[in-house]
Amino acid sequence: MLRATPFVPFRVHTSAGKYMDVSHPEMAMLTRMALLVARPVADPTEDIPDRYDSVSPLHIVRLEPLVAA
């Protein structure tokens, strides 16, 4: 889903019952050990996130497209 053209925002559901939203492909990075998802910045004058969430690919339960209603 990170490489889809056009990109469609999606939600990552984990085995712990939590979720992370990926609103732009540059906000996530997938490695063999983890999916890192940057958290949105609270200050609109900042464009580089300073916090992220991480989950092992083994704990990703499903991906859900986030389409506008």
Contacts in CASP RR format, 6 or more apart in sequence:
PFRMAT RR
TARGET T0000
AUTHOR 0000-0000-0000
METHOD contacts of the structure
MODEL  1
MLRATPFVPFRVHTSAGKYMDVSHPEMAMLTRMALLVARPVADPTEDIPD
RYDSVSPLHIVRLEPLVAA
1 8 0 8 1.000
1 10 0 8 1.000
1 22 0 8 1.000
1 63 0 8 1.000
1 65 0 8 1.000
2 22 0 8 1.000
2 25 0 8 1.000
2 28 0 8 1.000
2 30 0 8 1.000
3 25 0 8 1.000
7 24 0 8 1.000
7 25 0 8 1.000
8 65 0 8 1.000
8 66 0 8 1.000
8 67 0 8 1.000
9 21 0 8 1.000
9 22 0 8 1.000
9 23 0 8 1.000
9 24 0 8 1.000
9 65 0 8 1.000
9 66 0 8 1.000
10 21 0 8 1.000
10 22 0 8 1.000
10 63 0 8 1.000
10 64 0 8 1.000
10 65 0 8 1.000
10 66 0 8 1.000
11 19 0 8 1.000
11 20 0 8 1.000
11 21 0 8 1.000
11 22 0 8 1.000
11 63 0 8 1.000
11 64 0 8 1.000
11 66 0 8 1.000
12 19 0 8 1.000
12 20 0 8 1.000
12 21 0 8 1.000
12 22 0 8 1.000
12 35 0 8 1.000
12 37 0 8 1.000
12 55 0 8 1.000
12 60 0 8 1.000
12 63 0 8 1.000
13 19 0 8 1.000
13 60 0 8 1.000
13 61 0 8 1.000
13 62 0 8 1.000
13 63 0 8 1.000
13 64 0 8 1.000
14 20 0 8 1.000
14 55 0 8 1.000
14 59 0 8 1.000
14 60 0 8 1.000
14 61 0 8 1.000
15 59 0 8 1.000
15 60 0 8 1.000
15 61 0 8 1.000
16 59 0 8 1.000
17 61 0 8 1.000
20 35 0 8 1.000
20 37 0 8 1.000
20 53 0 8 1.000
20 55 0 8 1.000
21 37 0 8 1.000
21 66 0 8 1.000
22 28 0 8 1.000
22 37 0 8 1.000
23 40 0 8 1.000
23 66 0 8 1.000
27 37 0 8 1.000
27 38 0 8 1.000
27 40 0 8 1.000
27 49 0 8 1.000
28 35 0 8 1.000
28 36 0 8 1.000
28 37 0 8 1.000
28 38 0 8 1.000
29 35 0 8 1.000
29 36 0 8 1.000
30 36 0 8 1.000
30 57 0 8 1.000
32 57 0 8 1.000
33 56 0 8 1.000
33 57 0 8 1.000
34 54 0 8 1.000
34 55 0 8 1.000
34 56 0 8 1.000
34 57 0 8 1.000
35 54 0 8 1.000
35 55 0 8 1.000
35 56 0 8 1.000
35 57 0 8 1.000
35 60 0 8 1.000
36 52 0 8 1.000
36 53 0 8 1.000
36 54 0 8 1.000
37 52 0 8 1.000
37 53 0 8 1.000
37 54 0 8 1.000
37 55 0 8 1.000
38 49 0 8 1.000
38 51 0 8 1.000
38 52 0 8 1.000
39 49 0 8 1.000
39 51 0 8 1.000
39 52 0 8 1.000
39 53 0 8 1.000
40 49 0 8 1.000
41 47 0 8 1.000
41 48 0 8 1.000
41 49 0 8 1.000
41 50 0 8 1.000
END
